[in-house]
Amino acid sequence: MTYKETVEWMFAQLPMYQMQGASAYKVDLTNTLLLTAHLGNPEKEIKTIHIAGTNGKGSVSNMLASILQEAGYKTGLYTSPHLKDFRERIKINGKDIPENFLCSFIEQNKAFFEANNLSFFEMTVGLAFEYFKHENVDIAIIETGLGGRLDSTNVITPLVSVITNIGMDHTQFLGNTLTAIAGEKAGIIKPGIPVVIGEYNSETKPVFEAKAKLESSPLFFASDEVTTDYPSDLVGDYQFSNRKTVVKTIEVLQQYLSVPEKAIAKGLLNVVSNTGFLGRWQQIYSNPIAIADTAHNSHGLKIVMNQLQSQKFNKLRIVFGVVNDKDLSEILPLLPKTAIYYFCKPNVSRGFDAELLHEAAAAFNLNGYVYASVEAAYQAALSDSSHDDFIYVGGSTFVVAEVL
């Protein structure tokens, strides 16, 4: 099969949470363990860093990758979801996995995937492990997809575990309290492996302390540390805590890998160019200024909306769409009532109807118009704007993906 045919087969044949939501969620690691055994356990032959958390996983993962690349290490990076092309999920030193490697992997293992009914994510995790082993990376940064304890990535024994923060998201899978969600994320803490916590509160801190004690794992709270705040090309306000998490993680990692300070400084300044990271407070237009950001839950949107309100503009225009499992009562109250809204439905099966979003938003005094597509909404916002207006594009990763 060609690359296009291979990716279409992957999307069509196997459950994919990004597109399908709840029906793609697996409740144990049985299939992942079957797959890694089938592949000869490639995950045991690579050094890794494991990243979990409600928000900031992608930013922390890409910052760490950029720093380690600057330190001279051949660095693998596994993240999800992708914005434009599936291959964005699996990179080495900022370069996407080659099409031919992906096609060959699927062709060689397709019968096994079908016989064992593997999910899209399980198969993708196996692909990442196999690629990083084949290319003999020095270190691989592995981001969880959903949760931690039962996530397909949770078959690795990393050098360091990282949990960025805990917020209310994916409650249908992880629990409807911060304590329950923290318990799922804390499932990545392994016996004797140091763990860095980015942010905590009174509900989540005891969960992390209990799990770390149970596993005899050294525990570090990055937010309590006095660390250098290096400048970065990732400029969203929420990146402050992510940078602290990264700097503390590198400090802990020094017992395994030497990372000079100049690599930290240069790596944080060049995240986008080193890794190709997109969609975090990213300027996509200059006159008027338009910013796209993938924040999509209350924890992330609260910070982004505060930053948005601090900008200078005549009129604020917001292109906004969500997926259908989003708790609108959690996120709509966070949005500014003075903005003009351009409601749209992201072009995926999970996309939430724009008319229904418009109706729900009206109950919170959020007013605007409905458009047939993300592109139509964005173009309308540009057309309506004067040079001193400000456009924000967000609500969902898919909305951002469609304008990039």
N, C-alpha and C positions, 0 to 999 in steps of 0.2 A: 504494500500500500504506500501511496505517497504520504508526505507529512500531513497534508490537508485531510486526506482520507483517514489517516491514523487518529488524528485528533477528533475528527467527527465521530469515529467509532467509539473512542473513549467517552465522549460526551453523551452519545446515544445509548450505549450499552450498559453503562455502569452508573449507579447513583452518585450524584454530585451535589453536595450540600449547597454550593454556590448557586446552583440553578434550581434545585428542587426543594431545599429546606429539610424539614423534619424526616421525610421518608428516606433520606440518605444517611441518617445518623445511626451508627452502630454502637451497641452497648457493651462491647468487650473487645479484647485484643486478640481473640482467637485467630481470626483471619490474618492479621498482621504477623503474628508469630508463625503461622503456616507459611506465609509468603517469605519472610526473612530466612526461615529454615530452607525453603525451596531454593533460595538464591545463595545459600551458603553463608548466611549471617554476615553480610558485608558491613552492617552497622557496628560490628565488634572490631573491625579493622581500621576504624577512623576515629580520630579525636574529635569531640563535639562540645558545643555549648548549647544548652537547651533553654528555650525562651517560652514562657507562658504569660498570661495576663489578659485582662479585659481590653485595655487600650495600650497603645505604644509598642506592641510586639514588633511590628514592622519597622518602626523608627529605630528601636534599640538594636534589632537584628542588623539593619543596614549600617548603622553607625559602627557597631562592632566589626562588621565585615570590612568597612572602609579603613578603620584603624589597623586591623590585622594585615590588610593588603599593604598599607603604607609601611608596616614593620617588616615587610618582605615575605610574608607567609602566603602560600598558595591556599586561598580561602574559599571554601564552599559555602553557599548560602541557599537555604531552603525556606521559602515563605509562601503564604497564600492569603487571599486569592490573588489571581493575576488581574491586571487591568485590561490589557489588549491581547496578549499572546500567551498561551499556556506556558511557553518555555521560560517566561519571566520568573516562574516559581523556583527554578533550579539553575543556579549560576555558579561559576568559578571565576573569581577575580573580576566580577562585574559582567561577564559574558554569558549569555544564555546557553543552556544545553543545546548541542547541535541537533538539527533535525534528524540526521541519519542515526545518531545514537538512540534517540527516542523511538524512532520507527523500528529499529532492530530489536530493542528491548521488548516492545509490544509484540512484534512478530514471534520472537522466541518464546514468550511466556503467555501468549494469548490463550492457548488451550487450558493452561493452569488457571488463569483468571476466570474463564468461563466455567470451568468445572467446580471452582470453589466460590463462585458468585462474589468475587471481590468488589469492594466499592471503588469508586473513582479515587478517593483520597488514599485508601490503602495501597492501591496500585502505584499512585504517584509517589508516595513515601518510599516504596520499594525501589522505584526508578531513581530517586535521589540518592539513596544509600549506595546503589549499584554504581551510579555515575561517579560519586565522590571516591569510592574505593578504586574504581577503574583508573581514575585520573590521579590517584595517590595524593590527595590533598593533605596539607599539613594540619588543617583544622576545618571543621564544618559547623556552621551556625544553623541550628534546626529550630524552626518556629512551630509551635503547636498550631493545629487548625482550630480546634474547639475544645475548651476545657483543659484537661491535663491528664488526670488519672486514667481515663479510658481513651485518650487520644492516640491515634495510630503511631505518632512519633515516640510514644512513651515506652519504647523498647530499647532505648539507648542508655548507656551509662556515661554521662557527660563529665567533663572536667569541672564545670560549674553549672548550676541551675539558676535561672533568673525568673522571677515573677514580677512583672512591671507594676501592676495595680489590680484592684478588684472593683468592678462596677456591676450594675444590674443589666445583664445582657444574656441572651440565650437561656432565659430562666426556665423554659420548657424542658431543657436538658440538664441544666446544672443546679437547679434549685432556685427558690424565690426569696432567699435571704442572702446577704453578703457573707454570712458565716458559712452557709452551704456552698456557695460559689467558691469561696476561698478554700474550702476543703477539697473541691475538685481540682482546682489549680495546684494546690499543695501536693497533689498526687505525683508531681514530677520530682519531688524531693527524694533522693536516693540515699541509701546508707553510706554515711561518711563523706558524702559529696557536698562541698560548700554551696550555700544558696544565698543569693542576693535578692532582697525585696526592695522594689522601687518605692512604692508608696503603701501606707497602711492606715487603718483607723482602729478604733477601739473594738470593733467587731472582728476584724480580720487578723490583727496582730496575735491574739492568743492562739488562733488556728495554726499560724505559721510556727510559733514558738513550740507548740505541742508536737507538731509533726517533725520539726527539726530535732527536738529532744528525743523523740521516739527512734529516729534514724541516726542519732549521734552525728548530725550534720552541722558544721559550723554555719552560723546564721548572721547575716549582715543586713542592716536596714539602711539603704543608701540615703534616704531622706534625712537621717540623723547625722550623716557624715559631713564633715567640713572638707569639701573637695574644690579643686580649681574648676571654675565655670568657663570652659573654652568656648570661643565663638564657633558657630556652625552655619553651614548653608541651609540647614533646616531651621526655619525662623518662626514657626508657630510657637505661641506662648507655652503650650503643653510640652514643648521640647526641653524646657528647663529641667523638669524632673527626669525626663528620659536621659538627658546628658549626665545627670548625677548618677543614675543607675548604670550607665555605660562606664563612666570613670571608675566607679567602685568595682564593677565587674572586671575591668582590666587590671585593677590593683590586686584582686584576688587571683586572677589568672597568671600573675607574674611568677608564681611558684612553679608553673608549668612551662610558660613561654615568656621569653624576654620581649617586652614591648617598650621601646624608648619613648620619652615624653614627646619628642618631636613627631613621632608617628601618631600619637594621640591628637596633638594639635592639628597636624596636617590632615589626618583622617576625618576629623570632625568638620573641617572646613570644606572638604571635597566629597561629601557623601554622595551627592547626585552624580557627579562625574565618575566616581569610582564604582558605583553599584547600579546606576540607572534608576534609582528610587524616585517614584513619582507620587503626586496626589496628596502631599501634606503641605497645606497652606502654600500651594503652588500658584504663582502668578501666570495666568494664561492669556492675558490681554493687558495692554498698557494705557489705552485711551478710549474709554474709561478703564480704570483698573478693574480687572476681574480675577478673583481668587477661587481656586477649586480645592476642596478638602474632603477627605473620605470619612471624617467623623460621622458616626451614625447611631450612637446611643447616648443616653443622657449624660453619662460621665464625660464623654469626649465632647459632645456638643456644648455643654455648659462652658467649658474653657474656650472653645472656638467662638461662641457667641459673645463672650466677654471681650475677646480680642477684636471681633468684628465691630462692636460698639465703640471701641477706642479709635477707630479709623476716622479720618476726615472725609466727608462727602456731602454733596447736596442731597441726593436721594439714594437710598439703599434699595437695591433690587436683588431678590433671592430666587434663584432657579432651584426648585426643590422637588425631590421625589424619594420614595422609600420602597421597601419590600413589604410583602404582606404579613410577615410575622412580627413587625415592629409595633411596640406598644406606644400608640400615638399619644396617650394620656401622659406618658413620661417625657416625650420630646417636644410636643407642640407648645407647652407652656414656656419653654426655654427660648422660643424664637421671638424676635423683636416685632412688636405690633405696628411700628411705624414704617416697616418695609413694604414694598410692593412685591407680591409673590407671583411666580411663574411656575405653576404646578404641572408636573409631568410624570409619566410612568416609565421607569427604566425598561429597556427592551429585553426582559427575561421573564420566564414563566412565573417567577415569584414577585414580579413587579406589582405594586399596589395601584389600583385604578385611580387616575388623576382626578376624576370627578368626585370620587368618594373622599379623596384626600382634601380636595377643595372644600367639601362640605364639613369635614371634621375640623379643618383649620378655621373655618368661619366661626365655629363655636368658641374659639379662643381669640376672636377678633383679629385673625390673620386674613387679610384680604388680597385678592389678586385674580388671576385668570388661568384657565386650563388650556393646555396645549397637547397636540397629538403625539409629540415625541420630545425627548430631551433636547435634540438639536433645534427643533422649532422653538422651544421655550428659551433656549440660550440665544438664538438669533434674534428673537423678539426683544429680549432684555438688552442686547447690544443696540438694536435699532431704536429702542425707546430712550436710550441713555444719552445724556450730554457728557462732555469730557470730565466734569467734576462729580459725576455719579460714581457709585461703587456697586459691583456685581459680585455676589457670592453664589457659587455653585456647589450643591452638596445634598446631604440627607442619606446618601447611599454610595457605596463604592461603585455601583453600576452607573449611576448618574455621572460621576466623575470620569469613569472610563469612556463614556460616550462623547464627552467634550474634548478629551485629550487627543 
